[in-house]
Amino acid sequence: MKLAEALILRADLQKRHAQLKARIIRSAKVQEGETPPEDPARLLAEAEQVAAQLEDLLRRINRTNSTTPLDDGSTLTDALARRDVARLRHALLREVAQAAVVTQDRYSKSEVRFRSTVAIAAIEAQADDLARAMRELEARIQEANWRADLA
């Protein structure tokens, strides 16, 4: 199985576990004299099986990520860390640029005036450069996902 296939399976297992959780919660309490729509004990056992499968798969994915090299000599784990931090940086730059935009809603000259304390255009250009780098990194990660066999 390729790593990319394992990632798809991981998403399916996570979704399945969430669905089982919702079904368990729906069946956890009924009015006196009624029966639950489904057997909560059976659903709990099924959720436990799904969780065990997910744990095994996550271990294999993590092991694969830590040993899969990229073309620059780093590992897939390194690239994922760079991608996550790049997302944080990108979000920060976009939010700062948005917060710095000054709109004047003054109705008289005695009202408070605001001014930007940062170079909005420079921050937006930096965010655009970071977005491009993130897209390129994501493409390299996806390529490695389809190239690597799951450990």
PyMOL commands that set and color helices and strands:
alter all, ss='L'
color gray80, all
select helices_A, chain A and resi 3-27+40-67+76-100+120-147
alter helices_A, ss='H'
color red, helices_A
deselect
rebuild
show_as cartoon
